[in-house]
Amino acid sequence: MPQILMIEDDARLAAMVADYLRQAGFDVTPAADGAAGIAHLKRDPVDLILLDLMLPDGDGLDVFRRIRGLSGAAAETPVVMLTAKGDPTDRVVGLELGADDYVAKPFEPRELVARIRAVLRRGRGAGADTRDQLRFGRLEIDRGARMVRLDGIDKLLTSHQFGLLLAMAERPGRVLKREQLQEFVSGDAQSYDPAFDRSIDVHIGRIRAAIEDDAKQPRRIITVRGTGYVFAKVQD
């Protein structure tokens, strides 16, 4: 049973969401503030963190940074942020920092469950092709291990960035719009949000920094102005 840590100070909302998630097959541990959440994470590993961005003991983004600063597997735990509806800035910053997804309040519990399952599938490499690896010359994308290597050297990407790269690399030569990338990465085309547009360029820039010889003159991920991105099969 997947273990979820929910860092949320609204006790009524936390109880309702925890109830729904348990019925959906998740084991949920609530934490009322960032300090309690991080203390639990240090003691017991979890499969995913639900993180509210409005907490009584500080900004949720700061809590996210502290989580990513932990040692070991805890630092790599997937994080789905819960944000206030109508405030895209926090969502953009959260994605730029490496959050795996976000859900705007108020939200439908079914949407939250769908997003959690999509993030967990990405983390396990579920739904991958029977081939574990994609190779493009010096670039290797390992679906099973969710690792990217250039010249045999591991390149660090967040789960969200790996999902974007894999979505493009599985469709080389095809121009992908931002809405399509959202669907491939989150598994939900209906939840497309303009905030995704404003953060995707940052994610693509970081992917390019990892896999391109010159991120300013990319050869693998090409921008199609006004449309989206295309992954080029460079066999160098």
SVG drawing of the C-alpha trace seen along z (x, -y; Angstrom):
<svg xmlns="http://www.w3.org/2000/svg" viewBox="-14 -35 45 41">
<polyline fill="none" stroke="black" stroke-width="0.4" points="0.0,0.0 1.6,-3.3 2.5,-5.5 1.6,-9.2 2.6,-12.0 0.2,-14.9 1.5,-18.2 -1.7,-20.3 -2.7,-22.6 -6.4,-22.6 -7.5,-19.8 -11.0,-19.5 -9.6,-19.3 -6.8,-17.0 -9.3,-14.5 -11.6,-14.6 -8.7,-14.1 -7.1,-11.4 -10.4,-9.5 -10.9,-9.6 -7.3,-8.5 -7.5,-5.6 -10.7,-4.5 -8.6,-4.7 -6.0,-2.3 -3.4,-4.7 -2.0,-4.8 -2.0,-8.4 -0.1,-10.1 -1.2,-13.7 1.2,-16.4 -0.1,-19.8 3.0,-21.8 6.3,-21.6 8.3,-20.7 6.1,-17.7 6.2,-16.6 10.0,-16.7 10.4,-15.0 8.2,-12.1 10.1,-12.0 13.4,-11.6 12.0,-8.7 9.9,-6.8 10.2,-6.8 7.1,-7.5 6.2,-7.1 4.8,-10.6 4.3,-13.9 1.3,-16.1 2.5,-19.6 0.3,-22.6 2.0,-25.9 0.3,-27.8 1.6,-26.5 1.5,-27.9 5.3,-27.6 6.5,-28.9 6.2,-29.0 5.5,-25.6 8.2,-26.4 10.7,-26.7 9.6,-23.4 10.0,-21.9 13.6,-23.2 14.3,-21.6 12.9,-18.3 15.1,-18.4 18.0,-19.2 17.6,-16.0 20.0,-13.1 19.3,-9.8 16.1,-8.7 13.9,-11.2 15.3,-14.0 14.0,-12.3 10.5,-11.6 7.9,-12.8 6.0,-15.9 2.6,-17.1 1.9,-20.6 -1.5,-21.9 -1.9,-25.6 -4.4,-28.3 -6.6,-28.6 -5.9,-31.8 -2.3,-32.1 -0.2,-30.8 3.1,-32.2 3.5,-29.6 2.7,-26.9 5.3,-28.1 8.0,-28.5 7.1,-25.0 7.6,-23.4 10.8,-25.3 12.1,-24.0 11.4,-20.5 7.9,-19.6 6.4,-16.7 2.9,-18.1 0.5,-20.6 -3.2,-20.7 -5.1,-23.9 -7.7,-24.3 -10.5,-23.7 -10.0,-20.4 -12.0,-17.3 -10.8,-14.3 -10.8,-12.2 -8.5,-14.5 -6.1,-14.4 -6.1,-10.6 -5.5,-10.6 -2.6,-12.9 -1.1,-10.9 -1.3,-7.7 0.3,-9.4 3.2,-10.6 3.7,-7.2 3.6,-5.5 6.3,-7.8 8.4,-7.1 8.1,-3.3 8.6,-3.7 5.2,-2.1 3.7,-2.0 7.1,-1.9 7.9,-0.1 9.3,3.4 12.7,1.9 14.2,0.4 16.5,-2.0 16.4,-4.6 19.8,-5.4 20.5,-8.4 24.3,-8.3 26.0,-9.4 22.7,-9.9 21.0,-7.1 17.6,-7.3 16.9,-4.4 13.2,-4.0 13.4,-1.4 16.0,-3.3 14.6,-6.7 18.1,-7.8 19.7,-9.9 23.3,-9.4 25.5,-11.3 28.8,-9.7 28.1,-7.1 27.9,-9.9 24.6,-10.2 22.8,-13.5 20.6,-14.7 17.0,-15.5 13.9,-15.9 11.1,-13.4 9.1,-16.1 12.0,-16.9 12.7,-13.2 9.0,-12.8 9.2,-15.7 12.4,-14.3 11.0,-10.8 7.7,-12.1 9.7,-13.9 12.3,-11.1 9.6,-8.5 8.3,-10.6 11.4,-11.8 10.9,-14.2 7.3,-15.0 6.5,-18.6 4.8,-18.5 2.6,-21.3 2.6,-22.3 -0.9,-20.8 0.4,-17.5 3.4,-17.5 1.0,-18.2 -1.1,-15.2 1.9,-12.9 3.5,-13.9 0.5,-14.1 -1.9,-11.8 -4.6,-14.4 -5.2,-16.7 -8.3,-18.2 -6.3,-19.8 -4.1,-21.9 -3.1,-25.1 -1.4,-28.2 1.1,-28.1 2.5,-25.0 3.4,-27.2 5.3,-29.6 7.4,-26.9 8.1,-24.6 10.8,-26.7 12.7,-26.6 12.4,-22.8 13.5,-22.5 16.5,-24.8 17.6,-22.6 17.2,-19.4 19.3,-21.1 21.9,-22.0 22.1,-18.3 22.1,-16.7 23.3,-19.2 27.0,-20.1 25.9,-23.7 22.6,-24.5 22.5,-27.9 22.7,-26.1 20.7,-22.9 20.8,-20.0 18.6,-17.5 15.6,-19.5 14.6,-22.1 12.1,-24.9 9.5,-25.3 8.6,-29.0 4.9,-29.5 4.2,-25.8 6.3,-23.7 9.3,-21.4 10.7,-18.6 13.3,-15.9 15.9,-15.4 17.5,-12.0 21.2,-13.1 23.5,-10.1 26.8,-11.6"/>
</svg>
